[in-house]
């Protein structure tokens, strides 16, 4: 499906920044230029959606499937619009160099965004004002509901929407209209943040395309229960008359957890989606493919069968597989966009029916080198000599330890021996050399696409891990120090890219 190429995995929030969290401003533009100069074709990121404190700020548990995290907005670029002054940024507090302190970032950044909003009201030029109005109209099918949901979350101190006053919980028209009227400025501010993000993202996308780089995004298959999507469209989810889930999402026991993973998202009412011709799904895919060139569908097998766990369960063990109207759904999604460029995340328990769908539609799946050496089985599907071309190979993903961390803390002696023998290295080879050899192995494979996490290019240990699915705390916090990306051996990466025919000819 994809031309032979390579890229790097780095979440936007992990980019270096003086402002406590990576953003889509100058550092992102510089990063794109560095990737292109080294012959890379893809920059893969994680979801851009806003997270929350209750879920350790995971972008996979968001208050909206459509909204972007306002903390990713570049303040420097707001200054370029004359909506903030450079001196506003000079008073930034101290932030940890390699860890995101979300609450501290929010407490500093959101007041500056509100100040920019006031400047926008008072002095923004007419073209920008008109663009804002056009954006609000264009995104009206989700933007207003998202703004009202965020306002109610604050108004009711984070209480679950199912515990809000009945008229707001059930979205009585009079209550919604009154809320919209009394909170009009707060609504407009939230809409403004989304507008500014999408303006800046458009500039970043233009930059990427100008140097031949493609942006690869991520679609979490589920949305959070505490989201504008569920609150505003309860009929699309399996809920009881009081709005409580009757079943929730998860996966059975696997490599990551012996009790499975209990995600606790409400599961979809697929019969209702089918009756509606999957319009919500189509709108979602259209929105994603406006942001990205390619979309990775997280937990793709959930679009064939999903693991439904009875509500209020403490683990995912007692779930069961339920069917999805897969062909009708995918037909609708493919027809809803001009170019349906997707990656099927097919890790974990993958049954023959899932493989059949991927094969029939030629959706590329994923191979993870860290998973390849646990046995002496030469037929292991993650060993490179067993790959088909139509796939992506990673040393690891955001859910894995870094490759160095894996070697130091998770890789068994037998796995290490298998890996070294496969690479033709003596057992005494240092961990750092093994990591570089794993990168070379991925680049040399026949997989159409190789994606390397930035932590492996830097040779970082488990302190740089993005997410551990088996734990709730201390995830989604790692970020690059300001000097870190300069330490990547860009010449070595460029050499591997050219040597293994992964460098595409870019039209400038």
C-alpha positions as CSV (number, residue, x, y, z in Angstrom):
1,X,0.0,0.0,0.0
2,X,2.8,2.4,0.9
3,X,6.0,3.1,-1.0
4,X,9.2,1.8,0.7
5,X,10.2,4.5,3.2
6,X,11.0,5.1,6.8
7,X,10.0,7.5,9.6
8,X,10.2,8.4,13.3
9,X,7.7,8.1,16.1
10,X,7.6,11.1,18.4
11,X,4.5,12.5,20.1
12,X,3.9,16.2,19.8
13,X,3.8,16.6,23.5
14,X,7.3,15.1,23.8
15,X,9.0,17.7,21.6
16,X,11.4,20.0,23.3
17,X,10.0,23.3,24.5
18,X,10.7,26.1,27.0
19,X,7.0,26.0,27.9
20,X,6.7,22.7,29.7
21,X,5.2,20.6,27.0
22,X,5.9,20.1,23.3
23,X,3.8,22.1,20.9
24,X,3.2,22.7,17.2
25,X,5.3,25.8,16.9
26,X,9.0,26.4,15.9
27,X,10.3,23.2,17.4
28,X,7.8,21.1,15.4
29,X,8.8,22.9,12.2
30,X,12.5,22.4,13.0
31,X,11.8,18.7,13.7
32,X,10.1,18.3,10.3
33,X,13.1,19.8,8.6
34,X,15.5,17.5,10.4
35,X,13.5,14.5,9.4
36,X,13.4,15.5,5.8
37,X,17.1,16.3,5.7
38,X,17.8,12.8,7.0
39,X,15.7,11.2,4.2
40,X,12.7,10.4,6.3
41,X,9.2,10.3,4.8
42,X,6.9,9.9,7.9
43,X,6.5,11.6,11.2
44,X,4.2,9.4,13.3
45,X,2.6,11.0,16.3
46,X,0.0,10.0,19.0
47,X,-3.5,11.4,19.3
48,X,-3.7,15.2,19.6
49,X,-6.9,15.0,21.7
50,X,-7.0,16.6,25.2
51,X,-6.4,14.3,28.2
52,X,-7.4,14.6,31.8
53,X,-5.9,14.2,35.2
54,X,-8.0,11.2,36.1
55,X,-6.5,9.2,33.3
56,X,-2.9,10.4,33.7
57,X,-3.5,12.7,30.7
58,X,-3.7,9.8,28.2
59,X,-4.7,11.1,24.8
60,X,-6.6,7.8,24.4
61,X,-9.1,8.9,27.1
62,X,-10.2,12.2,25.8
63,X,-13.2,14.5,26.4
64,X,-13.6,14.7,22.6
65,X,-12.9,12.6,19.5
66,X,-12.6,15.8,17.5
67,X,-11.0,18.4,19.7
68,X,-7.3,19.1,20.0
69,X,-5.4,19.7,23.2
70,X,-5.1,23.5,23.7
71,X,-1.8,22.9,25.6
72,X,-0.2,21.9,22.3
73,X,-0.8,25.4,20.9
74,X,2.3,27.4,20.2
75,X,2.5,30.7,22.2
76,X,5.3,31.9,19.9
77,X,3.0,31.7,16.9
78,X,0.3,33.5,18.8
79,X,2.8,36.3,19.4
80,X,3.3,36.4,15.6
81,X,-0.4,37.3,15.3
82,X,0.1,40.2,17.7
83,X,-2.3,38.5,20.1
84,X,0.4,38.2,22.8
85,X,3.6,40.1,23.5
86,X,7.0,38.4,23.7
87,X,7.3,39.7,27.3
88,X,4.3,37.6,28.2
89,X,6.4,34.5,27.5
90,X,9.5,35.8,29.3
91,X,7.9,35.1,32.7
92,X,7.5,31.3,32.2
93,X,7.9,29.4,35.4
94,X,10.5,26.6,35.8
95,X,9.5,23.4,34.2
96,X,11.2,20.0,34.6
97,X,13.5,19.4,31.6
98,X,12.3,16.0,30.6
99,X,8.9,15.5,32.3
100,X,5.6,17.2,31.5
101,X,4.0,18.7,34.6
102,X,0.5,19.0,33.1
103,X,-1.1,21.0,35.9
104,X,1.7,23.5,36.0
105,X,1.6,23.9,32.3
106,X,-2.1,24.3,32.3
107,X,-2.0,26.9,35.1
108,X,0.5,29.0,33.1
109,X,-0.6,28.5,29.6
110,X,-4.4,28.7,29.8
111,X,-4.4,32.3,31.2
112,X,-2.1,33.3,28.3
113,X,-4.6,31.8,25.9
114,X,-7.4,33.8,27.5
115,X,-5.3,36.9,27.2
116,X,-4.8,36.1,23.5
117,X,-8.6,35.7,23.2
118,X,-9.2,39.1,24.7
119,X,-6.7,40.6,22.3
120,X,-8.5,38.8,19.5
121,X,-11.9,40.3,20.5
122,X,-10.4,43.8,20.8
123,X,-7.9,44.0,17.9
124,X,-7.7,41.0,15.6
125,X,-7.9,41.9,11.9
126,X,-11.1,41.3,10.1
127,X,-9.7,38.5,8.0
128,X,-8.8,36.5,11.1
129,X,-12.2,37.3,12.7
130,X,-13.9,36.0,9.5
131,X,-11.8,32.9,9.5
132,X,-12.8,32.2,13.1
133,X,-16.5,32.6,12.3
134,X,-16.1,30.3,9.3
135,X,-14.3,27.7,11.4
136,X,-17.1,27.7,14.0
137,X,-19.7,27.2,11.3
138,X,-17.7,24.5,9.6
139,X,-17.1,22.5,12.8
140,X,-20.5,23.2,14.3
141,X,-21.5,19.5,14.4
142,X,-19.1,18.9,17.3
143,X,-17.5,22.2,18.4
144,X,-20.4,23.7,20.3
145,X,-21.2,20.4,22.1
146,X,-17.6,20.1,23.1
147,X,-17.5,23.7,24.5
148,X,-20.7,23.2,26.5
149,X,-19.4,19.9,27.9
150,X,-16.1,21.5,29.0
151,X,-18.0,24.3,30.7
152,X,-20.3,21.8,32.5
153,X,-17.2,19.8,33.6
154,X,-15.9,22.9,35.3
155,X,-19.3,24.1,36.6
156,X,-19.9,20.8,38.3
157,X,-16.3,20.3,39.6
158,X,-15.6,17.3,37.3
159,X,-18.7,15.3,38.3
160,X,-19.7,12.6,35.8
161,X,-22.1,14.0,33.2
162,X,-24.6,11.3,34.2
163,X,-24.7,13.0,37.7
164,X,-25.4,16.5,36.3
165,X,-28.8,18.1,36.9
166,X,-31.3,16.1,34.9
167,X,-32.1,18.8,32.3
168,X,-28.4,19.1,31.4
169,X,-27.7,15.4,31.7
170,X,-30.5,14.7,29.2
171,X,-29.8,17.8,27.1
172,X,-33.2,19.4,27.3
173,X,-33.3,22.1,24.6
174,X,-34.2,24.9,27.0
175,X,-31.4,24.0,29.4
176,X,-28.9,23.8,26.5
177,X,-30.0,27.1,25.1
178,X,-29.8,28.8,28.5
179,X,-26.3,27.4,29.1
180,X,-25.2,28.6,25.7
181,X,-26.6,32.1,26.4
182,X,-25.2,32.5,29.9
183,X,-21.8,31.1,29.0
184,X,-21.4,32.6,25.6
185,X,-17.9,34.1,26.3
186,X,-16.6,30.9,27.7
187,X,-18.0,29.0,24.7
188,X,-16.3,31.4,22.3
189,X,-13.0,31.1,24.2
190,X,-13.0,27.3,23.9
191,X,-13.9,27.6,20.2
192,X,-11.1,30.1,19.8
193,X,-8.5,27.7,21.2
194,X,-9.6,25.0,18.7
195,X,-9.5,27.6,15.9
196,X,-6.0,28.7,16.8
197,X,-4.8,25.1,17.0
198,X,-6.2,24.2,13.6
199,X,-4.7,27.4,12.1
200,X,-1.3,26.4,13.5
201,X,-1.7,22.8,12.5
202,X,-2.5,23.8,8.9
203,X,0.8,25.7,8.8
204,X,2.7,22.6,10.2
205,X,1.0,20.4,7.6
206,X,2.0,22.8,4.8
207,X,5.6,22.7,6.1
208,X,5.6,18.9,6.1
209,X,4.3,18.7,2.6
210,X,6.7,21.3,1.3
211,X,9.6,19.0,2.3
212,X,7.9,15.7,1.2
213,X,7.1,14.6,4.7
214,X,3.8,12.8,5.6
215,X,2.2,13.1,9.0
216,X,0.8,9.9,10.5
217,X,-1.8,10.3,13.1
218,X,-3.7,7.9,15.5
219,X,-7.3,7.1,15.9
220,X,-8.2,5.7,19.3
221,X,-11.0,3.2,18.6
222,X,-13.0,4.2,21.6
223,X,-13.9,7.5,23.2
224,X,-14.0,8.3,26.9
225,X,-17.3,8.0,28.8
226,X,-16.6,11.5,30.2
227,X,-16.7,13.0,26.7
228,X,-18.8,15.4,24.7
229,X,-19.3,12.6,22.2
230,X,-21.0,10.3,24.6
231,X,-23.0,13.1,26.4
232,X,-24.3,14.5,23.1
233,X,-24.9,11.2,21.3
234,X,-25.9,8.7,23.9
235,X,-27.9,6.7,21.3
236,X,-24.6,5.6,19.7
237,X,-23.4,3.8,22.8
238,X,-24.5,0.9,25.0
239,X,-25.9,2.8,28.0
240,X,-28.9,2.3,30.3
241,X,-31.8,4.8,30.7
242,X,-29.7,6.8,33.3
243,X,-26.8,7.1,30.9
244,X,-24.6,4.6,32.6
245,X,-22.6,2.0,30.5
246,X,-24.0,-1.5,30.4
247,X,-20.7,-2.8,28.9
248,X,-17.3,-1.4,28.6
249,X,-14.2,-1.9,26.5
250,X,-11.0,-3.8,27.1
251,X,-8.9,-6.7,25.8
252,X,-8.3,-10.2,27.1
253,X,-5.0,-11.2,28.8
254,X,-2.0,-10.7,26.5
255,X,1.7,-9.8,26.5
256,X,1.0,-6.6,28.4
257,X,-1.2,-7.9,31.3
258,X,-2.1,-11.3,32.7
259,X,-5.6,-10.0,33.6
260,X,-6.2,-8.2,30.3
261,X,-6.6,-4.5,30.0
262,X,-9.8,-2.9,31.3
263,X,-10.2,0.3,29.4
264,X,-13.6,1.2,30.7
265,X,-14.7,3.1,27.6
266,X,-18.4,2.6,26.7
267,X,-18.8,0.3,23.8
268,X,-20.7,1.3,20.6
269,X,-24.3,0.4,19.8
270,X,-23.3,-0.9,16.4
271,X,-26.9,-1.6,15.3
272,X,-27.7,2.1,15.7
273,X,-24.5,3.1,13.8
274,X,-25.5,0.8,11.0
275,X,-29.0,2.3,10.8
276,X,-27.4,5.7,10.5
277,X,-25.0,4.6,7.7
278,X,-22.1,5.1,10.2
279,X,-22.3,8.8,9.8
280,X,-20.5,9.6,13.1
281,X,-17.6,7.3,12.1
282,X,-17.4,8.8,8.6
283,X,-17.3,12.3,10.0
284,X,-14.6,11.2,12.4
285,X,-12.4,9.7,9.6
286,X,-12.9,12.8,7.5
287,X,-11.7,15.0,10.3
288,X,-8.7,12.8,10.9
289,X,-7.6,12.7,7.3
290,X,-7.8,16.5,7.2
291,X,-5.3,16.6,10.0
292,X,-3.0,13.7,8.8
293,X,-2.0,12.1,5.6
294,X,-2.3,8.6,7.1
295,X,-4.2,7.3,10.1
296,X,-3.3,4.4,12.3
297,X,-6.5,2.7,13.6
298,X,-5.7,1.7,17.1
299,X,-7.0,-1.7,18.2
300,X,-8.2,-2.5,14.6
301,X,-9.5,-5.8,15.7
302,X,-12.2,-3.9,17.6
303,X,-13.7,-3.1,14.2
304,X,-14.2,-6.8,13.5
305,X,-15.0,-8.0,17.0
306,X,-14.8,-6.2,20.3
307,X,-14.2,-7.4,23.8
308,X,-17.2,-6.4,25.9
309,X,-16.8,-6.4,29.6
310,X,-19.8,-6.2,32.0
311,X,-19.9,-2.7,33.5
312,X,-18.4,-2.4,37.0
313,X,-16.0,-5.3,36.5
314,X,-12.6,-5.0,38.2
315,X,-10.6,-6.7,35.4
316,X,-11.2,-7.6,31.8
317,X,-11.1,-11.3,32.3
318,X,-14.8,-11.9,32.2
319,X,-15.4,-10.2,28.9
320,X,-16.6,-11.8,25.6
321,X,-16.1,-11.1,21.9
322,X,-19.0,-9.5,20.1
323,X,-19.4,-9.0,16.4
324,X,-19.2,-5.7,14.5
325,X,-20.8,-5.0,11.0
326,X,-17.3,-4.8,9.6
327,X,-17.8,-4.8,5.9
328,X,-20.6,-2.2,6.0
329,X,-18.5,0.0,8.3
330,X,-15.3,-0.2,6.3
331,X,-17.2,0.3,3.0
332,X,-18.8,3.5,4.4
333,X,-15.4,4.8,5.7
334,X,-13.6,4.1,2.4
335,X,-16.3,5.9,0.5
336,X,-16.3,8.9,2.8
337,X,-12.9,10.2,1.9
338,X,-10.9,10.7,-1.3
339,X,-7.9,8.6,-0.1
340,X,-8.4,6.1,2.7
341,X,-4.8,5.7,3.9
342,X,-4.8,3.7,7.1
343,X,-2.6,1.4,9.2
344,X,-4.3,-1.4,11.1
345,X,-2.9,-1.8,14.5
346,X,-3.0,-5.6,14.8
347,X,-1.0,-6.4,17.9
348,X,-2.3,-8.7,20.7
349,X,-4.9,-11.4,20.1
350,X,-5.6,-11.4,16.3
351,X,-7.9,-14.1,15.0
352,X,-8.3,-15.4,11.5
353,X,-11.4,-13.2,10.7
354,X,-9.3,-10.0,11.5
355,X,-6.5,-11.3,9.3
356,X,-9.0,-12.0,6.5
357,X,-10.4,-8.4,6.6
358,X,-6.9,-6.9,6.5
359,X,-5.8,-9.2,3.6
360,X,-8.9,-8.6,1.6
361,X,-8.7,-4.8,1.9
362,X,-4.8,-4.8,1.9
363,X,-4.6,-2.8,5.1
364,X,-1.0,-3.0,6.3
365,X,-0.4,-4.3,9.9
366,X,2.5,-3.9,12.4
367,X,5.5,-5.9,13.3
368,X,7.4,-5.3,16.6
369,X,11.0,-6.5,16.9
370,X,10.8,-6.6,20.7
371,X,8.2,-9.4,20.4
372,X,10.1,-11.5,17.9
373,X,12.7,-13.3,20.0
374,X,10.8,-15.0,22.9
375,X,11.0,-18.4,21.3
376,X,13.2,-20.4,19.0
377,X,10.4,-20.6,16.5
378,X,11.9,-19.6,13.1
379,X,8.3,-19.1,11.8
380,X,7.6,-16.4,14.4
381,X,5.6,-13.7,12.4
382,X,7.6,-10.8,13.9
383,X,11.0,-12.2,12.7
384,X,12.0,-10.1,9.6
385,X,12.5,-13.1,7.3
386,X,8.8,-13.9,7.6
387,X,7.5,-10.4,6.7
388,X,5.3,-9.5,3.8
389,X,6.1,-6.2,2.1
390,X,2.7,-4.7,3.0
391,X,3.5,-4.0,6.7
392,X,5.2,-1.6,9.1
393,X,8.1,-2.7,11.3
394,X,8.9,-0.9,14.6
395,X,11.6,-1.7,17.2
396,X,8.8,-0.9,19.7
397,X,5.8,1.3,20.0
398,X,4.6,3.9,22.6
399,X,3.2,1.0,24.6
400,X,6.6,-0.7,24.8
401,X,9.6,0.0,26.9
402,X,12.4,1.7,24.9
403,X,14.6,-0.9,23.3
404,X,17.4,-0.1,25.8
405,X,14.9,-0.3,28.7
406,X,13.6,-3.6,27.3
407,X,17.1,-5.1,27.1
408,X,18.0,-3.9,30.6
409,X,14.8,-4.9,32.4
410,X,12.4,-7.1,30.4
411,X,14.4,-9.2,27.9
412,X,15.1,-12.7,29.3
413,X,18.6,-14.2,28.9
414,X,17.1,-16.6,26.3
415,X,15.6,-13.7,24.3
416,X,18.8,-11.9,24.4
417,X,20.7,-14.9,23.1
418,X,18.1,-15.4,20.3
419,X,18.4,-11.8,19.4
420,X,22.2,-11.7,19.3
421,X,22.3,-14.9,17.3
422,X,19.8,-13.5,14.8
423,X,21.9,-10.4,14.5
424,X,25.1,-12.3,14.2
425,X,26.5,-10.6,17.4
426,X,28.3,-12.2,20.3
427,X,26.4,-12.5,23.6
428,X,28.8,-10.0,25.2
429,X,27.7,-7.2,22.8
430,X,26.7,-4.0,24.7
431,X,23.1,-3.0,24.9
432,X,23.7,0.2,23.0
433,X,25.2,-1.7,20.1
434,X,22.3,-4.1,20.1
435,X,19.8,-1.3,19.9
436,X,21.5,0.2,16.9
437,X,21.6,-3.3,15.3
438,X,17.8,-3.6,15.9
439,X,17.3,-0.3,14.1
440,X,19.5,-1.5,11.2
441,X,17.6,-4.8,11.1
442,X,14.2,-3.0,10.9
443,X,15.6,-0.7,8.1
444,X,17.0,-3.6,6.1
445,X,13.8,-5.7,6.3
446,X,11.4,-6.1,3.3
447,X,8.6,-4.2,5.3
448,X,7.4,-1.3,3.2
449,X,7.7,1.1,6.1
450,X,10.1,1.2,9.1
451,X,9.2,3.5,12.0
452,X,11.8,4.0,14.8
453,X,10.8,5.6,18.1
454,X,13.0,8.7,18.8
455,X,14.0,7.2,22.1
456,X,15.7,4.3,20.3
457,X,17.6,6.7,18.0
458,X,18.8,8.4,21.2
459,X,19.6,5.2,23.0
460,X,17.5,6.1,26.0
461,X,16.6,3.8,28.9
462,X,13.2,3.1,30.5
463,X,13.0,6.5,32.0
464,X,12.0,7.7,28.5
465,X,9.1,5.2,28.2
466,X,5.9,6.9,27.0
467,X,3.3,4.5,28.3
468,X,3.1,1.3,30.3
469,X,-0.4,-0.2,29.7
470,X,-0.1,-2.3,32.9
471,X,0.0,0.9,35.1
472,X,-2.1,4.0,35.4
473,X,0.4,6.5,36.9
474,X,3.5,8.0,35.4
475,X,2.5,7.6,31.7
476,X,2.4,10.2,28.9
477,X,4.9,12.5,30.7
478,X,8.2,12.1,29.0
479,X,9.6,14.8,26.7
480,X,12.8,15.7,25.1
481,X,15.2,18.1,26.7
482,X,16.0,21.2,24.6
483,X,19.4,19.8,23.5
484,X,18.4,16.2,23.0
485,X,17.4,16.1,19.3
486,X,20.8,17.5,18.4
487,X,22.3,14.2,19.8
488,X,20.6,12.0,17.2
489,X,23.2,10.7,14.7
490,X,21.3,12.1,11.7
491,X,24.1,11.2,9.3
492,X,23.9,7.5,10.4
493,X,20.1,7.5,10.0
494,X,20.4,9.1,6.6
495,X,22.9,6.5,5.6
496,X,20.7,3.6,6.7
497,X,17.8,5.2,4.9
498,X,19.6,5.4,1.6
499,X,21.5,2.1,1.9
500,X,18.2,0.2,2.3
501,X,16.4,2.1,-0.4
502,X,14.0,3.9,1.9
503,X,14.6,7.5,0.8
504,X,11.9,8.8,-1.5
505,X,12.5,11.5,-4.1
506,X,10.8,14.5,-2.7
507,X,9.5,17.2,-5.0
508,X,10.4,20.6,-3.4
